[in-house]
């Protein structure tokens, strides 16, 4: 999990640097009185790399995805007997504090 956080942090740093480079480039264009038609190619490459690293980190940091089996005894079904379309199984949301869940219901 440490590697995922490190890669995600590096991706965010790259994205911030790309944003700073774009702002700096636009300021340079204002000084030379040229029109902004788009970011330089190096900034586009930085954005792509930062997006790729952040996406990879977002997919690997939460952990391993587990299958949800509707016939498993571990699943707790919320009582909606007449309409099985709204069955809710155990999920990662149970890790949130109860106060947060109470605020969402109001």
C-alpha positions in Angstrom: 0.0 0.0 0.0 3.0 2.4 0.5 4.0 2.1 -3.1 0.5 3.1 -4.2 0.4 6.1 -2.0 3.9 7.1 -3.2 2.9 6.8 -6.9 -0.3 8.7 -6.2 1.6 11.5 -4.5 4.1 11.6 -7.4 1.1 11.8 -9.8 -0.4 14.7 -7.9 2.9 16.5 -7.8 3.3 16.1 -11.6 -0.2 17.5 -12.1 0.5 20.5 -9.9 3.7 21.1 -11.9 1.9 20.9 -15.2 -0.7 23.4 -13.9 2.1 25.7 -12.7 3.9 25.4 -16.1 0.7 26.3 -17.9 0.2 29.4 -15.8 3.7 30.4 -16.4 3.4 29.8 -20.1 0.2 32.0 -20.3 2.0 34.8 -18.4 4.8 34.6 -20.9 2.3 34.8 -23.8 0.7 37.9 -22.2 4.1 39.6 -22.0 4.8 38.8 -25.7 1.2 39.7 -26.6 0.5 36.4 -28.3 -2.7 34.4 -28.2 -3.1 31.3 -26.1 -3.9 28.4 -28.5 -3.1 25.5 -26.2 -0.5 24.2 -23.8 2.9 23.2 -24.9 3.5 19.5 -25.8 5.7 18.9 -22.7 2.8 20.0 -20.5 0.4 17.7 -22.3 2.9 14.8 -21.7 3.1 15.8 -18.0 -0.7 15.8 -17.7 -1.0 12.4 -19.3 1.7 10.9 -17.1 0.2 12.5 -13.9 -3.3 11.2 -14.9 -1.9 7.7 -15.5 -0.1 7.6 -12.2 -3.1 8.9 -10.2 -5.4 6.5 -11.9 -3.1 3.6 -11.2 -2.8 4.6 -7.6 -6.6 5.1 -7.2 -7.1 1.5 -8.5 -4.5 -0.1 -6.4 -4.6 1.7 -3.0 -8.1 0.7 -1.8 -7.1 -3.0 -1.8 -8.2 -6.1 -3.4 -11.8 -6.2 -4.8 -13.8 -9.2 -3.6 -16.7 -10.9 -5.3 -20.2 -10.3 -4.0 -22.1 -13.6 -4.0 -25.9 -13.2 -3.5 -26.2 -16.7 -2.0 -23.5 -16.3 0.6 -24.5 -16.5 4.3 -22.2 -13.5 5.1 -24.3 -11.1 3.1 -26.9 -9.3 5.2 -29.9 -8.4 3.1 -31.9 -5.3 4.0 -35.5 -6.4 4.4 -37.3 -5.7 1.1 -39.0 -9.0 0.5 -41.3 -8.0 -2.3 -38.7 -6.4 -4.5 -35.3 -8.1 -4.8 -34.0 -5.4 -7.1 -33.0 -3.3 -4.0 -30.9 -5.9 -2.1 -27.9 -4.4 -0.4 -24.9 -6.6 0.4 -22.0 -6.0 2.7 -19.6 -3.4 1.3 -16.8 -1.2 2.3 -19.1 1.5 3.5 -19.4 -0.2 6.9 -16.0 1.2 7.7 -17.3 4.8 7.9 -18.4 6.0 11.4 -22.0 5.8 12.3 -22.4 9.5 12.7 -21.6 10.1 9.1 -24.2 7.6 8.0 -26.8 9.3 10.3 -26.1 12.6 8.7 -26.6 11.3 5.2 -30.1 9.9 6.0 -31.6 13.2 7.0 
